[in-house]
Amino acid sequence: MPEPTWLLVPWCVFAVAAAIKFWQLNRGIRRQLGRPRSSTAAFRQRLERIWQLDPAASDDSTSRP
């Protein structure tokens, strides 16, 4: 039977690999949080442009029964 301390080596490798993967996955989220948020007016203008381009999206009778 191996020494108990040698059993910790694979767990340490796994923990380091999981921490690195977690850091990489959250990198995009951290970058987005650093950006300034757009204003409500700009968001509304984008929505209105989308609705003008797609008449079905702006038609209220088709979305509700």
PDB file with SEQRES, HELIX, SHEET and CRYST1 records, atoms N, CA, C and O in Angstrom:
SEQRES   1 A   65  MET PRO GLU PRO THR TRP LEU LEU VAL PRO TRP CYS VAL          
SEQRES   2 A   65  PHE ALA VAL ALA ALA ALA ILE LYS PHE TRP GLN LEU ASN          
SEQRES   3 A   65  ARG GLY ILE ARG ARG GLN LEU GLY ARG PRO ARG SER SER          
SEQRES   4 A   65  THR ALA ALA PHE ARG GLN ARG LEU GLU ARG ILE TRP GLN          
SEQRES   5 A   65  LEU ASP PRO ALA ALA SER ASP ASP SER THR SER ARG PRO          
HELIX    1 AA1 PRO A    4  GLY A   34  1                                  31    
HELIX    2 AA2 THR A   40  LEU A   53  1                                  14    
HELIX    3 AA3 PRO A   55  SER A   58  1                                   4    
HELIX    4 AA4 ASP A   60  SER A   63  1                                   4    
CRYST1    1.000    1.000    1.000  90.00  90.00  90.00 P 1           1          
ATOM      1  N   MET A   1       0.849  -1.180   0.000  1.00  0.00           N  
ATOM      2  CA  MET A   1       0.000   0.000   0.000  1.00  0.00           C  
ATOM      3  C   MET A   1       0.898   1.248   0.000  1.00  0.00           C  
ATOM      4  O   MET A   1       1.848   1.334   0.778  1.00  0.00           O  
ATOM      5  N   PRO A   2       0.588   2.207  -0.875  1.00  0.00           N  
ATOM      6  CA  PRO A   2       1.447   3.393  -0.972  1.00  0.00           C  
ATOM      7  C   PRO A   2       1.298   4.296   0.257  1.00  0.00           C  
ATOM      8  O   PRO A   2       0.352   4.191   1.037  1.00  0.00           O  
ATOM      9  N   GLU A   3       2.268   5.171   0.381  1.00  0.00           N  
ATOM     10  CA  GLU A   3       2.244   6.150   1.463  1.00  0.00           C  
ATOM     11  C   GLU A   3       1.000   7.039   1.329  1.00  0.00           C  
ATOM     12  O   GLU A   3       0.613   7.364   0.206  1.00  0.00           O  
ATOM     13  N   PRO A   4       0.376   7.431   2.411  1.00  0.00           N  
ATOM     14  CA  PRO A   4      -0.822   8.296   2.322  1.00  0.00           C  
ATOM     15  C   PRO A   4      -0.537   9.658   1.675  1.00  0.00           C  
ATOM     16  O   PRO A   4      -1.418  10.240   1.043  1.00  0.00           O  
ATOM     17  N   THR A   5       0.666  10.154   1.829  1.00  0.00           N  
ATOM     18  CA  THR A   5       0.963  11.458   1.231  1.00  0.00           C  
ATOM     19  C   THR A   5       0.999  11.386  -0.292  1.00  0.00           C  
ATOM     20  O   THR A   5       0.710  12.385  -0.951  1.00  0.00           O  
ATOM     21  N   TRP A   6       1.343  10.238  -0.871  1.00  0.00           N  
ATOM     22  CA  TRP A   6       1.349  10.088  -2.324  1.00  0.00           C  
ATOM     23  C   TRP A   6      -0.062  10.094  -2.889  1.00  0.00           C  
ATOM     24  O   TRP A   6      -0.257  10.389  -4.068  1.00  0.00           O  
ATOM     25  N   LEU A   7      -1.039   9.774  -2.068  1.00  0.00           N  
ATOM     26  CA  LEU A   7      -2.422   9.816  -2.532  1.00  0.00           C  
ATOM     27  C   LEU A   7      -2.910  11.258  -2.712  1.00  0.00           C  
ATOM     28  O   LEU A   7      -3.883  11.506  -3.424  1.00  0.00           O  
ATOM     29  N   LEU A   8      -2.236  12.189  -2.071  1.00  0.00           N  
ATOM     30  CA  LEU A   8      -2.630  13.590  -2.206  1.00  0.00           C  
ATOM     31  C   LEU A   8      -2.139  14.214  -3.508  1.00  0.00           C  
ATOM     32  O   LEU A   8      -2.696  15.220  -3.948  1.00  0.00           O  
ATOM     33  N   VAL A   9      -1.126  13.654  -4.127  1.00  0.00           N  
ATOM     34  CA  VAL A   9      -0.559  14.230  -5.352  1.00  0.00           C  
ATOM     35  C   VAL A   9      -1.594  14.299  -6.473  1.00  0.00           C  
ATOM     36  O   VAL A   9      -1.746  15.367  -7.067  1.00  0.00           O  
ATOM     37  N   PRO A  10      -2.316  13.218  -6.798  1.00  0.00           N  
ATOM     38  CA  PRO A  10      -3.318  13.346  -7.876  1.00  0.00           C  
ATOM     39  C   PRO A  10      -4.424  14.345  -7.537  1.00  0.00           C  
ATOM     40  O   PRO A  10      -4.928  15.043  -8.417  1.00  0.00           O  
ATOM     41  N   TRP A  11      -4.794  14.411  -6.267  1.00  0.00           N  
ATOM     42  CA  TRP A  11      -5.835  15.370  -5.875  1.00  0.00           C  
ATOM     43  C   TRP A  11      -5.327  16.810  -6.009  1.00  0.00           C  
ATOM     44  O   TRP A  11      -6.089  17.698  -6.393  1.00  0.00           O  
ATOM     45  N   CYS A  12      -4.090  17.042  -5.706  1.00  0.00           N  
ATOM     46  CA  CYS A  12      -3.517  18.382  -5.877  1.00  0.00           C  
ATOM     47  C   CYS A  12      -3.451  18.766  -7.352  1.00  0.00           C  
ATOM     48  O   CYS A  12      -3.741  19.905  -7.717  1.00  0.00           O  
ATOM     49  N   VAL A  13      -3.069  17.815  -8.192  1.00  0.00           N  
ATOM     50  CA  VAL A  13      -3.031  18.076  -9.639  1.00  0.00           C  
ATOM     51  C   VAL A  13      -4.434  18.399 -10.150  1.00  0.00           C  
ATOM     52  O   VAL A  13      -4.621  19.331 -10.932  1.00  0.00           O  
ATOM     53  N   PHE A  14      -5.410  17.625  -9.702  1.00  0.00           N  
ATOM     54  CA  PHE A  14      -6.798  17.861 -10.097  1.00  0.00           C  
ATOM     55  C   PHE A  14      -7.264  19.238  -9.620  1.00  0.00           C  
ATOM     56  O   PHE A  14      -7.910  19.964 -10.375  1.00  0.00           O  
ATOM     57  N   ALA A  15      -6.948  19.603  -8.382  1.00  0.00           N  
ATOM     58  CA  ALA A  15      -7.382  20.889  -7.844  1.00  0.00           C  
ATOM     59  C   ALA A  15      -6.770  22.046  -8.621  1.00  0.00           C  
ATOM     60  O   ALA A  15      -7.451  23.034  -8.894  1.00  0.00           O  
ATOM     61  N   VAL A  16      -5.508  21.940  -8.975  1.00  0.00           N  
ATOM     62  CA  VAL A  16      -4.845  23.000  -9.742  1.00  0.00           C  
ATOM     63  C   VAL A  16      -5.461  23.101 -11.137  1.00  0.00           C  
ATOM     64  O   VAL A  16      -5.719  24.202 -11.622  1.00  0.00           O  
ATOM     65  N   ALA A  17      -5.698  21.965 -11.779  1.00  0.00           N  
ATOM     66  CA  ALA A  17      -6.294  21.980 -13.117  1.00  0.00           C  
ATOM     67  C   ALA A  17      -7.712  22.560 -13.080  1.00  0.00           C  
ATOM     68  O   ALA A  17      -8.089  23.321 -13.971  1.00  0.00           O  
ATOM     69  N   ALA A  18      -8.494  22.209 -12.063  1.00  0.00           N  
ATOM     70  CA  ALA A  18      -9.851  22.748 -11.940  1.00  0.00           C  
ATOM     71  C   ALA A  18      -9.817  24.251 -11.698  1.00  0.00           C  
ATOM     72  O   ALA A  18     -10.644  24.979 -12.247  1.00  0.00           O  
ATOM     73  N   ALA A  19      -8.879  24.729 -10.889  1.00  0.00           N  
ATOM     74  CA  ALA A  19      -8.775  26.161 -10.621  1.00  0.00           C  
ATOM     75  C   ALA A  19      -8.398  26.927 -11.886  1.00  0.00           C  
ATOM     76  O   ALA A  19      -8.935  28.005 -12.142  1.00  0.00           O  
ATOM     77  N   ILE A  20      -7.479  26.378 -12.676  1.00  0.00           N  
ATOM     78  CA  ILE A  20      -7.084  27.030 -13.930  1.00  0.00           C  
ATOM     79  C   ILE A  20      -8.259  27.081 -14.895  1.00  0.00           C  
ATOM     80  O   ILE A  20      -8.501  28.111 -15.524  1.00  0.00           O  
ATOM     81  N   LYS A  21      -8.986  25.985 -15.018  1.00  0.00           N  
ATOM     82  CA  LYS A  21     -10.139  25.945 -15.922  1.00  0.00           C  
ATOM     83  C   LYS A  21     -11.211  26.936 -15.477  1.00  0.00           C  
ATOM     84  O   LYS A  21     -11.790  27.636 -16.308  1.00  0.00           O  
ATOM     85  N   PHE A  22     -11.477  27.002 -14.182  1.00  0.00           N  
ATOM     86  CA  PHE A  22     -12.453  27.940 -13.643  1.00  0.00           C  
ATOM     87  C   PHE A  22     -12.035  29.374 -13.949  1.00  0.00           C  
ATOM     88  O   PHE A  22     -12.873  30.193 -14.325  1.00  0.00           O  
ATOM     89  N   TRP A  23     -10.772  29.682 -13.795  1.00  0.00           N  
ATOM     90  CA  TRP A  23     -10.254  31.018 -14.064  1.00  0.00           C  
ATOM     91  C   TRP A  23     -10.434  31.381 -15.542  1.00  0.00           C  
ATOM     92  O   TRP A  23     -10.805  32.508 -15.869  1.00  0.00           O  
ATOM     93  N   GLN A  24     -10.169  30.423 -16.424  1.00  0.00           N  
ATOM     94  CA  GLN A  24     -10.310  30.687 -17.860  1.00  0.00           C  
ATOM     95  C   GLN A  24     -11.764  30.898 -18.252  1.00  0.00           C  
ATOM     96  O   GLN A  24     -12.063  31.771 -19.067  1.00  0.00           O  
ATOM     97  N   LEU A  25     -12.669  30.115 -17.686  1.00  0.00           N  
ATOM     98  CA  LEU A  25     -14.078  30.254 -18.029  1.00  0.00           C  
ATOM     99  C   LEU A  25     -14.649  31.581 -17.547  1.00  0.00           C  
ATOM    100  O   LEU A  25     -15.523  32.155 -18.196  1.00  0.00           O  
ATOM    101  N   ASN A  26     -14.167  32.058 -16.435  1.00  0.00           N  
ATOM    102  CA  ASN A  26     -14.691  33.302 -15.883  1.00  0.00           C  
ATOM    103  C   ASN A  26     -13.997  34.543 -16.420  1.00  0.00           C  
ATOM    104  O   ASN A  26     -14.380  35.662 -16.079  1.00  0.00           O  
ATOM    105  N   ARG A  27     -12.996  34.361 -17.244  1.00  0.00           N  
ATOM    106  CA  ARG A  27     -12.270  35.507 -17.797  1.00  0.00           C  
ATOM    107  C   ARG A  27     -13.198  36.392 -18.627  1.00  0.00           C  
ATOM    108  O   ARG A  27     -13.134  37.617 -18.526  1.00  0.00           O  
ATOM    109  N   GLY A  28     -14.049  35.791 -19.439  1.00  0.00           N  
ATOM    110  CA  GLY A  28     -14.985  36.565 -20.253  1.00  0.00           C  
ATOM    111  C   GLY A  28     -15.973  37.345 -19.413  1.00  0.00           C  
ATOM    112  O   GLY A  28     -16.306  38.486 -19.734  1.00  0.00           O  
ATOM    113  N   ILE A  29     -16.439  36.741 -18.350  1.00  0.00           N  
ATOM    114  CA  ILE A  29     -17.384  37.434 -17.467  1.00  0.00           C  
ATOM    115  C   ILE A  29     -16.702  38.618 -16.797  1.00  0.00           C  
ATOM    116  O   ILE A  29     -17.284  39.697 -16.689  1.00  0.00           O  
ATOM    117  N   ARG A  30     -15.487  38.417 -16.355  1.00  0.00           N  
ATOM    118  CA  ARG A  30     -14.766  39.514 -15.697  1.00  0.00           C  
ATOM    119  C   ARG A  30     -14.514  40.659 -16.667  1.00  0.00           C  
ATOM    120  O   ARG A  30     -14.544  41.822 -16.267  1.00  0.00           O  
ATOM    121  N   ARG A  31     -14.266  40.347 -17.935  1.00  0.00           N  
ATOM    122  CA  ARG A  31     -14.043  41.398 -18.929  1.00  0.00           C  
ATOM    123  C   ARG A  31     -15.318  42.189 -19.175  1.00  0.00           C  
ATOM    124  O   ARG A  31     -15.278  43.413 -19.299  1.00  0.00           O  
ATOM    125  N   GLN A  32     -16.455  41.492 -19.247  1.00  0.00           N  
ATOM    126  CA  GLN A  32     -17.723  42.175 -19.489  1.00  0.00           C  
ATOM    127  C   GLN A  32     -18.113  43.060 -18.319  1.00  0.00           C  
ATOM    128  O   GLN A  32     -18.716  44.114 -18.525  1.00  0.00           O  
ATOM    129  N   LEU A  33     -17.790  42.666 -17.111  1.00  0.00           N  
ATOM    130  CA  LEU A  33     -18.139  43.478 -15.954  1.00  0.00           C  
ATOM    131  C   LEU A  33     -17.341  44.768 -15.915  1.00  0.00           C  
ATOM    132  O   LEU A  33     -17.782  45.747 -15.312  1.00  0.00           O  
ATOM    133  N   GLY A  34     -16.191  44.790 -16.539  1.00  0.00           N  
ATOM    134  CA  GLY A  34     -15.364  45.980 -16.561  1.00  0.00           C  
ATOM    135  C   GLY A  34     -15.826  47.015 -17.573  1.00  0.00           C  
ATOM    136  O   GLY A  34     -15.429  48.177 -17.496  1.00  0.00           O  
ATOM    137  N   ARG A  35     -16.663  46.604 -18.523  1.00  0.00           N  
ATOM    138  CA  ARG A  35     -17.142  47.524 -19.551  1.00  0.00           C  
ATOM    139  C   ARG A  35     -18.262  48.403 -18.998  1.00  0.00           C  
ATOM    140  O   ARG A  35     -19.054  47.969 -18.161  1.00  0.00           O  
ATOM    141  N   PRO A  36     -18.314  49.633 -19.475  1.00  0.00           N  
ATOM    142  CA  PRO A  36     -19.443  50.480 -19.068  1.00  0.00           C  
ATOM    143  C   PRO A  36     -20.729  49.986 -19.727  1.00  0.00           C  
ATOM    144  O   PRO A  36     -20.733  49.572 -20.886  1.00  0.00           O  
ATOM    145  N   ARG A  37     -21.786  50.038 -18.987  1.00  0.00           N  
ATOM    146  CA  ARG A  37     -23.075  49.571 -19.517  1.00  0.00           C  
ATOM    147  C   ARG A  37     -23.673  50.625 -20.442  1.00  0.00           C  
ATOM    148  O   ARG A  37     -23.474  51.825 -20.254  1.00  0.00           O  
ATOM    149  N   SER A  38     -24.410  50.150 -21.445  1.00  0.00           N  
ATOM    150  CA  SER A  38     -25.032  51.076 -22.378  1.00  0.00           C  
ATOM    151  C   SER A  38     -26.253  51.711 -21.724  1.00  0.00           C  
ATOM    152  O   SER A  38     -26.816  51.176 -20.769  1.00  0.00           O  
ATOM    153  N   SER A  39     -26.638  52.828 -22.242  1.00  0.00           N  
ATOM    154  CA  SER A  39     -27.771  53.547 -21.673  1.00  0.00           C  
ATOM    155  C   SER A  39     -29.078  52.897 -22.103  1.00  0.00           C  
ATOM    156  O   SER A  39     -29.123  52.115 -23.053  1.00  0.00           O  
ATOM    157  N   THR A  40     -30.130  53.239 -21.386  1.00  0.00           N  
ATOM    158  CA  THR A  40     -31.457  52.724 -21.699  1.00  0.00           C  
ATOM    159  C   THR A  40     -31.934  53.259 -23.038  1.00  0.00           C  
ATOM    160  O   THR A  40     -32.602  52.549 -23.791  1.00  0.00           O  
ATOM    161  N   ALA A  41     -31.599  54.493 -23.335  1.00  0.00           N  
ATOM    162  CA  ALA A  41     -32.022  55.094 -24.600  1.00  0.00           C  
ATOM    163  C   ALA A  41     -31.391  54.364 -25.786  1.00  0.00           C  
ATOM    164  O   ALA A  41     -32.056  54.126 -26.793  1.00  0.00           O  
ATOM    165  N   ALA A  42     -30.115  54.009 -25.669  1.00  0.00           N  
ATOM    166  CA  ALA A  42     -29.460  53.284 -26.762  1.00  0.00           C  
ATOM    167  C   ALA A  42     -30.076  51.897 -26.928  1.00  0.00           C  
ATOM    168  O   ALA A  42     -30.250  51.420 -28.050  1.00  0.00           O  
ATOM    169  N   PHE A  43     -30.402  51.258 -25.816  1.00  0.00           N  
ATOM    170  CA  PHE A  43     -31.044  49.942 -25.887  1.00  0.00           C  
ATOM    171  C   PHE A  43     -32.410  50.053 -26.554  1.00  0.00           C  
ATOM    172  O   PHE A  43     -32.772  49.206 -27.371  1.00  0.00           O  
ATOM    173  N   ARG A  44     -33.169  51.091 -26.210  1.00  0.00           N  
ATOM    174  CA  ARG A  44     -34.492  51.289 -26.801  1.00  0.00           C  
ATOM    175  C   ARG A  44     -34.384  51.546 -28.297  1.00  0.00           C  
ATOM    176  O   ARG A  44     -35.201  51.048 -29.072  1.00  0.00           O  
ATOM    177  N   GLN A  45     -33.383  52.320 -28.709  1.00  0.00           N  
ATOM    178  CA  GLN A  45     -33.195  52.584 -30.136  1.00  0.00           C  
ATOM    179  C   GLN A  45     -32.868  51.312 -30.901  1.00  0.00           C  
ATOM    180  O   GLN A  45     -33.354  51.103 -32.013  1.00  0.00           O  
ATOM    181  N   ARG A  46     -32.030  50.452 -30.292  1.00  0.00           N  
ATOM    182  CA  ARG A  46     -31.721  49.169 -30.944  1.00  0.00           C  
ATOM    183  C   ARG A  46     -32.972  48.319 -31.094  1.00  0.00           C  
ATOM    184  O   ARG A  46     -33.185  47.712 -32.143  1.00  0.00           O  
ATOM    185  N   LEU A  47     -33.803  48.269 -30.054  1.00  0.00           N  
ATOM    186  CA  LEU A  47     -35.039  47.501 -30.134  1.00  0.00           C  
ATOM    187  C   LEU A  47     -35.974  48.052 -31.207  1.00  0.00           C  
ATOM    188  O   LEU A  47     -36.578  47.285 -31.958  1.00  0.00           O  
ATOM    189  N   GLU A  48     -36.095  49.362 -31.281  1.00  0.00           N  
ATOM    190  CA  GLU A  48     -36.970  49.956 -32.284  1.00  0.00           C  
ATOM    191  C   GLU A  48     -36.479  49.671 -33.695  1.00  0.00           C  
ATOM    192  O   GLU A  48     -37.288  49.444 -34.595  1.00  0.00           O  
ATOM    193  N   ARG A  49     -35.158  49.678 -33.905  1.00  0.00           N  
ATOM    194  CA  ARG A  49     -34.612  49.327 -35.224  1.00  0.00           C  
ATOM    195  C   ARG A  49     -34.937  47.877 -35.569  1.00  0.00           C  
ATOM    196  O   ARG A  49     -35.301  47.573 -36.705  1.00  0.00           O  
ATOM    197  N   ILE A  50     -34.808  46.986 -34.594  1.00  0.00           N  
ATOM    198  CA  ILE A  50     -35.138  45.572 -34.825  1.00  0.00           C  
ATOM    199  C   ILE A  50     -36.604  45.426 -35.183  1.00  0.00           C  
ATOM    200  O   ILE A  50     -36.954  44.678 -36.096  1.00  0.00           O  
ATOM    201  N   TRP A  51     -37.462  46.139 -34.465  1.00  0.00           N  
ATOM    202  CA  TRP A  51     -38.897  46.042 -34.720  1.00  0.00           C  
ATOM    203  C   TRP A  51     -39.260  46.609 -36.088  1.00  0.00           C  
ATOM    204  O   TRP A  51     -40.175  46.111 -36.744  1.00  0.00           O  
ATOM    205  N   GLN A  52     -38.544  47.649 -36.520  1.00  0.00           N  
ATOM    206  CA  GLN A  52     -38.817  48.210 -37.839  1.00  0.00           C  
ATOM    207  C   GLN A  52     -38.378  47.256 -38.942  1.00  0.00           C  
ATOM    208  O   GLN A  52     -39.018  47.182 -39.991  1.00  0.00           O  
ATOM    209  N   LEU A  53     -37.307  46.536 -38.716  1.00  0.00           N  
ATOM    210  CA  LEU A  53     -36.815  45.599 -39.725  1.00  0.00           C  
ATOM    211  C   LEU A  53     -37.643  44.332 -39.776  1.00  0.00           C  
ATOM    212  O   LEU A  53     -37.747  43.706 -40.831  1.00  0.00           O  
ATOM    213  N   ASP A  54     -38.243  43.935 -38.642  1.00  0.00           N  
ATOM    214  CA  ASP A  54     -39.019  42.701 -38.580  1.00  0.00           C  
ATOM    215  C   ASP A  54     -40.447  43.037 -38.155  1.00  0.00           C  
ATOM    216  O   ASP A  54     -40.722  43.163 -36.962  1.00  0.00           O  
ATOM    217  N   PRO A  55     -41.366  43.184 -39.126  1.00  0.00           N  
ATOM    218  CA  PRO A  55     -42.736  43.575 -38.779  1.00  0.00           C  
ATOM    219  C   PRO A  55     -43.443  42.547 -37.893  1.00  0.00           C  
ATOM    220  O   PRO A  55     -44.318  42.915 -37.109  1.00  0.00           O  
ATOM    221  N   ALA A  56     -43.083  41.275 -38.003  1.00  0.00           N  
ATOM    222  CA  ALA A  56     -43.724  40.256 -37.171  1.00  0.00           C  
ATOM    223  C   ALA A  56     -43.362  40.427 -35.701  1.00  0.00           C  
ATOM    224  O   ALA A  56     -44.151  40.072 -34.826  1.00  0.00           O  
ATOM    225  N   ALA A  57     -42.189  40.961 -35.421  1.00  0.00           N  
ATOM    226  CA  ALA A  57     -41.773  41.168 -34.041  1.00  0.00           C  
ATOM    227  C   ALA A  57     -42.536  42.316 -33.397  1.00  0.00           C  
ATOM    228  O   ALA A  57     -42.736  42.323 -32.183  1.00  0.00           O  
ATOM    229  N   SER A  58     -42.960  43.283 -34.194  1.00  0.00           N  
ATOM    230  CA  SER A  58     -43.666  44.430 -33.630  1.00  0.00           C  
ATOM    231  C   SER A  58     -45.173  44.231 -33.621  1.00  0.00           C  
ATOM    232  O   SER A  58     -45.884  44.995 -32.969  1.00  0.00           O  
ATOM    233  N   ASP A  59     -45.679  43.225 -34.325  1.00  0.00           N  
ATOM    234  CA  ASP A  59     -47.118  42.961 -34.371  1.00  0.00           C  
ATOM    235  C   ASP A  59     -47.540  42.285 -33.077  1.00  0.00           C  
ATOM    236  O   ASP A  59     -47.169  41.140 -32.819  1.00  0.00           O  
ATOM    237  N   ASP A  60     -48.309  42.986 -32.273  1.00  0.00           N  
ATOM    238  CA  ASP A  60     -48.699  42.499 -30.950  1.00  0.00           C  
ATOM    239  C   ASP A  60     -49.746  41.400 -31.025  1.00  0.00           C  
ATOM    240  O   ASP A  60     -49.841  40.582 -30.111  1.00  0.00           O  
ATOM    241  N   SER A  61     -50.544  41.363 -32.105  1.00  0.00           N  
ATOM    242  CA  SER A  61     -51.617  40.383 -32.179  1.00  0.00           C  
ATOM    243  C   SER A  61     -51.100  38.968 -32.421  1.00  0.00           C  
ATOM    244  O   SER A  61     -51.787  38.006 -32.077  1.00  0.00           O  
ATOM    245  N   THR A  62     -49.926  38.815 -32.996  1.00  0.00           N  
ATOM    246  CA  THR A  62     -49.416  37.469 -33.274  1.00  0.00           C  
ATOM    247  C   THR A  62     -48.735  36.864 -32.050  1.00  0.00           C  
ATOM    248  O   THR A  62     -48.618  35.642 -31.959  1.00  0.00           O  
ATOM    249  N   SER A  63     -48.287  37.686 -31.113  1.00  0.00           N  
ATOM    250  CA  SER A  63     -47.565  37.137 -29.972  1.00  0.00           C  
ATOM    251  C   SER A  63     -48.483  36.684 -28.846  1.00  0.00           C  
ATOM    252  O   SER A  63     -48.089  35.874 -28.007  1.00  0.00           O  
ATOM    253  N   ARG A  64     -49.713  37.208 -28.825  1.00  0.00           N  
ATOM    254  CA  ARG A  64     -50.646  36.822 -27.761  1.00  0.00           C  
ATOM    255  C   ARG A  64     -51.908  36.256 -28.370  1.00  0.00           C  
ATOM    256  O   ARG A  64     -52.366  36.733 -29.409  1.00  0.00           O  
ATOM    257  N   PRO A  65     -52.477  35.246 -27.737  1.00  0.00           N  
ATOM    258  CA  PRO A  65     -53.744  34.674 -28.271  1.00  0.00           C  
ATOM    259  C   PRO A  65     -54.932  35.570 -28.013  1.00  0.00           C  
ATOM    260  O   PRO A  65     -56.053  35.235 -28.395  1.00  0.00           O  
TER     261      PRO A  65                                                      
END                                                                             
